[in-house]
Amino acid sequence: MKNGLIHSKRIEIGRCLIVLYWKEKPEFKLTKINLFAKAKIDYKEEMIPDGCHKEHKKIRELKDSIVNYFKEKKPLIFSLQDFDFSECSGFSKKVLTTLWGIPFGRITTYKMLAELSGFPGACRAVGSVMAKNSFPLLIPCHRVIKSDLSIGEFGPGRELKKILLCHETSKNAIDEYTLKNKSLLM
């Protein structure tokens, strides 16, 4: 195996298709996650990579955690040390690592996340970081909404964002595309 070789693993569960990408050398690092709403894509099996012959132990654990997240409503478990942030600016890494700490079942706003990250007033820049998040679901950008309590955008689609928010909170937490229960805010 060459240094920097990227592996991939496809996981289909519920309404989601998740593709994990990682490298094992010089050390294990998760490099990217693609998250798709299955109803929104028309794909053939060979179009979505699953280039893994032997799964790394951490990928097996992550896959189990993702299954538990969807089937049993359990928080995802994965160490922040295992993310490859080498392509992120210092600002982006700080925002993403702060977001990683927002617990399952809780929601924050772009403005609140900017403040929690130590960058008050940078809510638009935080929105840009969310749009470029290479680790959706694990670094839960779906938990970030607008200050007016509308759910805002999400790379894989607003409907999937709504599904994930309702999955983590309650089916009644979101009305159309607006948060109804302010007590869920951090």
C-alpha positions in Angstrom: 0.0 0.0 0.0 1.3 3.4 -1.0 1.5 6.4 1.4 -1.6 8.4 1.0 -3.8 5.8 -0.6 -7.4 6.6 -0.1 -9.9 3.8 0.8 -13.7 4.1 0.7 -16.6 2.3 2.2 -20.3 2.7 1.2 -23.0 2.4 3.8 -26.7 2.4 2.9 -29.1 2.9 5.8 -32.6 4.2 5.9 -32.9 7.2 3.6 -29.2 7.8 3.5 -26.3 6.7 1.5 -23.0 7.5 3.2 -19.5 7.1 1.7 -16.5 7.1 4.1 -13.0 7.9 2.8 -9.9 7.3 4.8 -6.2 6.8 4.6 -4.1 4.5 6.7 -0.6 5.8 6.3 1.3 7.3 7.9 -1.6 6.9 10.4 -5.3 6.4 10.1 -7.3 9.5 9.2 -10.8 10.0 8.0 -10.4 12.3 5.0 -14.0 12.9 3.8 -17.6 11.8 4.1 -20.2 12.0 1.4 -23.8 12.0 2.6 -26.7 11.6 0.2 -30.5 11.4 0.5 -31.2 8.2 -1.4 -34.5 9.5 -2.7 -32.8 12.4 -4.3 -30.2 10.5 -6.3 -30.4 8.0 -9.1 -27.2 6.0 -9.0 -25.9 2.7 -10.1 -23.9 0.6 -7.5 -20.7 1.0 -9.5 -21.0 4.9 -9.5 -20.6 5.1 -5.7 -17.2 3.8 -4.6 -16.8 0.9 -2.2 -13.1 0.2 -2.8 -12.5 -1.5 0.5 -11.4 -5.1 0.6 -10.4 -5.2 4.2 -12.0 -2.6 6.5 -9.8 -0.8 9.0 -10.9 -1.5 12.6 -11.9 2.2 13.1 -14.1 2.1 10.0 -15.9 -1.0 11.3 -16.4 0.8 14.6 -17.6 3.9 12.8 -20.0 1.9 10.6 -21.5 0.2 13.7 -21.8 3.7 15.3 -23.7 5.0 12.2 -26.0 2.0 12.2 -26.7 2.6 16.0 -27.3 6.3 15.3 -30.0 5.6 12.7 -31.6 2.4 14.3 -31.3 3.2 18.0 -31.0 7.0 18.1 -27.6 6.8 19.7 -25.0 9.5 19.4 -22.2 8.9 16.9 -18.9 7.9 18.5 -15.7 8.8 16.8 -12.5 10.5 18.0 -11.7 14.0 16.8 -8.0 12.9 16.5 -9.1 10.6 13.6 -10.2 13.4 11.3 -7.9 14.8 8.7 -8.0 18.6 9.1 -4.9 19.2 6.9 -7.0 21.0 4.3 -8.7 23.3 6.8 -7.7 26.8 7.8 -7.2 27.5 11.5 -10.6 29.2 11.6 -12.4 26.3 9.9 -10.8 23.8 12.2 -11.8 25.8 15.3 -15.4 26.1 14.1 -15.6 22.4 13.1 -14.1 21.2 16.4 -16.4 23.4 18.3 -19.4 22.1 16.4 -18.3 18.5 17.1 -19.0 19.3 20.7 -22.7 20.2 20.1 -24.4 17.2 21.7 -26.9 14.8 20.0 -30.4 16.3 20.3 -29.3 19.9 20.6 -29.2 22.6 18.0 -27.3 25.8 17.6 -27.4 28.8 15.3 -24.7 30.1 13.0 -24.4 33.2 15.3 -24.1 31.1 18.4 -21.6 28.8 16.9 -19.5 31.8 15.8 -19.6 33.0 19.4 -18.8 29.6 20.9 -15.9 29.3 18.5 -14.4 32.6 19.7 -15.4 34.6 16.6 -18.4 36.7 17.5 -19.8 38.4 14.5 -18.5 35.8 12.1 -21.8 34.0 11.5 -21.6 34.3 7.7 -18.0 32.9 7.7 -19.3 30.1 9.9 -22.0 29.4 7.3 -19.3 29.1 4.7 -17.4 26.6 6.9 -20.6 24.5 7.2 -21.1 24.5 3.5 -17.6 23.1 3.0 -17.7 20.6 5.9 -16.0 17.5 4.7 -17.4 15.4 7.5 -21.2 15.9 7.5 -23.1 13.8 10.1 -19.9 13.2 12.2 -19.2 16.9 12.5 -22.9 17.7 12.6 -23.5 20.8 10.4 -27.2 19.7 10.2 -27.4 20.9 13.9 -26.8 24.5 12.8 -29.8 26.7 11.9 -30.4 30.3 11.2 -31.2 32.9 13.9 -34.8 33.2 12.7 -35.1 29.4 13.6 -35.5 28.3 9.9 -33.3 25.4 9.3 -31.3 26.9 6.4 -29.5 25.0 3.8 -27.6 21.7 3.8 -25.4 20.2 1.1 -27.2 16.9 0.9 -30.5 18.8 0.8 -32.9 20.6 3.2 -35.2 17.6 3.5 -32.4 15.4 4.7 -31.4 18.1 7.2 -35.0 18.1 8.5 -35.0 14.3 8.7 -31.7 14.3 10.7 -32.9 17.1 13.1 -36.2 15.3 13.7 -34.4 12.0 14.2 -32.2 13.6 16.9 -34.9 15.6 18.6 -38.5 14.7 18.0 -40.8 14.3 15.1 -42.6 17.5 16.2 -39.4 19.7 16.6 -39.5 21.0 13.1 -42.6 22.5 11.5 -42.1 22.7 7.7 -38.5 24.0 7.8 -38.6 26.0 11.1 -37.6 24.9 14.6 -40.7 25.0 16.9 -39.0 24.1 20.2 -36.5 26.8 21.3 -35.5 24.7 24.3 -33.4 22.6 21.9 -31.0 25.5 21.3 -27.6 25.5 22.9 
